C-alpha cells in the first residue's frame, strides 16, 4: 500500500460525498475539488483495491462494441461522439498526469486484429467507420502483420491513439493531489444507509457515524446494486497473467503496441516497462467469487497457450495471475448521471473494457451537472437511454 488512509471515526459535513475510491471516484473528486467543492471520498475496502488494482490498464478509444456495429444500435451521431470522447479522454489523462506529477502514462499504438478469417470483413467495416472520423490508423494485411508483429492474422487495424497507464498508482496520485487541496479520503468506511432529504443526504456508515452532504457521487462500479434496484449490467469474470521478465534477446512484436482481437471474449495483451507481457481474457459469466477463483489455474494455463499460439518462439513464463469481476451493458456504454430513485445523487459507472476513459467522461459530466453547466453529451449515458 503506497499511502496510509484513515477510517472515518466522526460525524462530518461536506459538499459532495463520493462513494468508491477507485479511478472513477478519484477522477470525480479531482474535477470537483478543482471546481472549489469540499469533497469526501469513502470506500469499504482499502483505497483503490477494487477493480482499479486489477486493471490491465490498456487505454484505448475503441469500445468493446466496434464503431460500425455501435452505429446500428445507437445511431451514427451518438456512436461517433462516444468514440471521439473516448479518444479525447486519453489526451486528458496525459494532461492530468502532468498536472499531478504522475509518471505512469506511456503512449502506445493499438493493434486490433481479426481472430478468424470470417472476421476479416469486420475489420474492413470498422476501418471505414473510423476513417470517416479522421482517426490516425492503418489497415494492415496478413503480410504486414507477420512482418511487423510476427504472428498470423487475416488483417488488422493499427491505431496510433492509445496508451498504457498504471491505474492503481494514478488513482493514489489523484487522491494525494486532492488531499493537498482539502480532499478527505477514508478507507474501511462502508455506507450502510442513505437518507434522502430535501436539500441533500445523510449517509450512515458501518461505524455508526453520519456524513451530511449536498450531493453524492456513486462510483461503486458493479456493486451499484446495493443502491439502486435496476438491472443495468451483466456481470462477468475476467482473467489475466503476467510473465516473468523476458530475456533481452527475446523477439516479440514491434512498436510496443497493445494487441487485442475480434474474438468473443476477446484476447488482449501488452508489454510492460520492465519487459514483461500481460495477457488477459477468457471471460466467463459471473456466478460467485468462489467459482470465479476456482477457475484461475485453468484460465491462466489457457491464456498462456493463447500466447504461444501467436508467439511459439517466445519463452513466456507466468509469474503472477489474477481474476476480477466486471460489468457489461446493453450497448457497451457507461451509465453516468442521475437516477430517478435516488435524489441528489450522480452515478459514475464505467462498465466494460473502457472503464478508465469512461471515468474521465463521467468526472467531466458530473462536474458540469453539479456546477449547473449544461452539457449536451450527458444524454448519451443516462439510465433512460
JOKA-V937994 format. One record per residue. PSI is psi in degrees with one decimal (none if undefined). NEAR is the number of other ideal C-beta (glycine too) atoms within 10 Angstrom. Layout:
PSI|NEAR / PSI|NEAR
//
This chain:
120.3|10 / -24.7|10 / 157.5|13 / 133.5|8 / 146.4|21 / 165.0|11 / 144.0|14 / 126.2|21 / 37.1|11 / 164.2|8 / 134.7|12 / 162.1|18 / 140.6|14 / 166.7|20 / -49.3|17 / 127.4|25 / 126.0|28 / 118.2|30 / 113.3|28 / 119.9|28 / 8.7|31 / -165.7|29 / -33.1|32 / -46.3|33 / -39.8|33 / -41.5|30 / -39.3|31 / -44.8|30 / -41.5|29 / -47.8|24 / -39.9|22 / -38.7|24 / -39.4|22 / -28.5|14 / -5.5|15 / 9.5|10 / 143.5|19 / 126.2|16 / 147.1|26 / 129.3|22 / 131.6|30 / 151.4|25 / 140.6|25 / -18.5|19 / -173.5|15 / 156.3|14 / 127.0|27 / 22.0|29 / 20.4|15 / -132.2|25 / -28.4|23 / -44.1|26 / -12.8|18 / -4.6|19 / 138.0|24 / -5.8|20 / 44.1|24 / 120.0|23 / 111.1|26 / 148.7|22 / -16.9|24 / 136.2|24 / 170.3|22 / -29.1|18 / 118.3|23 / 152.3|21 / -44.5|23 / -29.9|17 / -36.7|16 / -34.7|22 / -37.4|17 / -24.8|10 / -43.0|13 / 1.4|18 / 156.5|11 / -48.4|13 / -49.5|10 / -44.5|19 / -45.8|25 / -40.7|17 / -40.8|16 / -44.2|27 / -40.9|21 / -43.9|15 / -38.8|20 / -38.7|21 / -44.7|22 / -31.8|16 / -33.5|23 / -43.7|20 / -39.4|13 / -42.7|17 / -40.2|24 / -42.2|16 / -41.9|10 / -41.7|20 / -41.2|18 / -39.9|11 / -42.1|13 / -0.1|16 / 36.4|9 / 118.9|20 / 30.9|11 / 16.3|17 / 129.2|19 / 126.0|18 / 134.6|13 / 141.4|21 / 168.3|19 / 126.1|24 / 121.4|25 / 107.7|27 / 155.6|26 / 120.2|23 / -28.1|17 / 160.5|12 / -36.5|11 / -17.3|10 / -0.5|19 / -37.9|17 / -34.4|12 / -43.9|19 / -43.1|23 / -43.9|16 / -39.8|14 / -39.1|22 / -44.6|21 / -39.7|12 / -42.4|20 / -33.1|24 / -35.2|12 / -25.1|11 / -6.6|14 / 17.9|9 / 141.5|19 / 112.3|11 / 169.8|19 / 146.7|14 / 115.4|16 / 141.2|23 / 174.7|12 / -39.8|16 / -41.3|9 / -43.6|15 / -43.5|21 / -41.9|13 / -40.2|11 / -28.8|17 / -11.5|22 / 17.1|15 / 169.6|16 / 132.3|12 / 150.3|25 / -44.1|21 / 175.5|21 / 161.9|28 / 127.3|22 / 109.2|21 / 140.7|23 / -22.6|14 / 101.6|20 / 169.1|22 / 166.6|22 / 146.8|21 / 133.7|23 / 94.5|18 / -35.6|25 / -50.1|20 / -39.8|16 / -41.5|26 / -44.8|26 / -38.3|23 / -39.0|23 / -46.7|29 / -44.1|23 / -37.8|17 / -41.0|20 / -38.8|21 / -37.6|16 / -21.1|10 / 13.7|12 / -3.4|11 / 141.6|23 / 130.2|20 / 123.2|26 / 131.9|21 / 172.5|21 / 38.9|17 / 99.1|25 / 136.4|16 / 117.9|21 / -20.9|12 / 148.1|10 / 125.1|21 / 125.7|11 / 113.9|13 / 178.4|12 / -38.9|6 / 19.2|8 / -156.2|20 / 159.2|20 / 113.3|16 / 132.9|23 / 139.4|15 / 168.2|22 / -18.5|14 / 12.3|14 / 31.5|8 / 160.1|16 / 147.2|17 / 113.9|25 / 128.8|16 / 150.9|24 / -35.3|17 / 158.2|21 / 138.3|24 / 119.9|29 / 112.3|27 / 46.2|30 / -0.2|23 / -138.2|23 / -9.2|20 / 8.5|16 / -17.1|22 / -17.4|14 / -13.8|13 / -30.8|18 / 145.2|18 / 71.2|8 / 128.8|13 / 106.3|7 / -6.2|17 / 146.5|20 / 126.7|14 / 139.2|15 / 158.4|19 / 139.9|22 / 160.6|23 / 149.8|23 / 149.9|23 / 153.9|25 / 138.0|17 / 167.0|23 / 165.7|14 / 132.1|14 / 155.5|19 / 145.6|10 / -19.0|6 / -6.5|5 / 132.1|15 / 114.2|11 / -125.8|20 / 164.7|19 / 171.3|12 / 5.8|13 / 28.7|14 / 148.4|22 / 143.5|24 / 133.9|24 / 168.4|24 / -177.8|23 / -1.0|21 / 161.2|15 / 105.5|9 / 152.5|17 / 153.9|15 / 141.8|21 / 153.2|22 / 159.6|27 / 161.7|22 / 158.1|20 / 165.3|16 / -23.5|10 / 27.9|7 / 42.8|14 / 173.6|17 / 129.7|23 / 132.5|20 / 137.6|24 / 165.9|29 / -143.0|20 / 41.3|21 / 151.3|17 / 155.2|15 / 140.4|11 / 129.1|18 / -44.7|10 / 153.3|10 / -36.1|12 / -46.1|7 / -40.5|12 / -47.3|21 / -31.8|12 / -25.1|12 / -3.7|15 / -45.9|16 / -44.3|10 / -46.4|11 / -37.0|23 / -42.8|20 / -40.4|14 / -39.7|16 / -38.3|23 / -41.8|17 / -37.3|10 / -41.2|18 / -44.9|21 / -29.4|13 / -32.9|11 / -41.5|20 / 72.3|18 / -18.6|9 / -3.8|9 / 127.9|17 / 101.8|11 / 111.7|20 / 110.0|10 / 137.2|16 / -37.4|10 / 150.6|12 / 153.3|17 / 168.8|16 / 155.9|21 / 171.7|21 / 139.1|18 / 166.4|22 / 148.8|23 / 130.2|19 / 171.0|18 / -26.6|12 / 11.9|20 / 8.1|20 / 156.1|26 / 170.0|28 / 120.8|23 / 132.1|26 / -160.3|23 / 156.1|17 / 138.3|20 / -26.6|9 / -7.2|12 / 89.7|16 / 153.5|16 / 17.3|19 / 136.9|21 / 139.2|23 / 136.0|27 / 87.5|31 / 91.2|28 / 73.4|29 / 166.6|25 / -167.5|19 / -5.9|24 / 32.0|25 / -35.8|23 / -48.4|26 / -36.0|26 / -32.1|29 / -36.7|28 / -47.3|27 / -44.3|26 / -45.3|29 / -41.6|30 / -45.2|21 / -40.7|24 / -38.3|29 / -41.5|23 / -44.6|16 / -44.7|18 / -31.8|20 / -5.6|12 / 11.9|6 / 138.3|10 / 138.0|7 / 112.4|14 / -22.4|7 / -15.0|16 / -33.7|17 / -21.0|11 / -22.7|22 / 12.8|25 / 162.1|14 / -22.7|16 / -2.6|8 / none|14
//
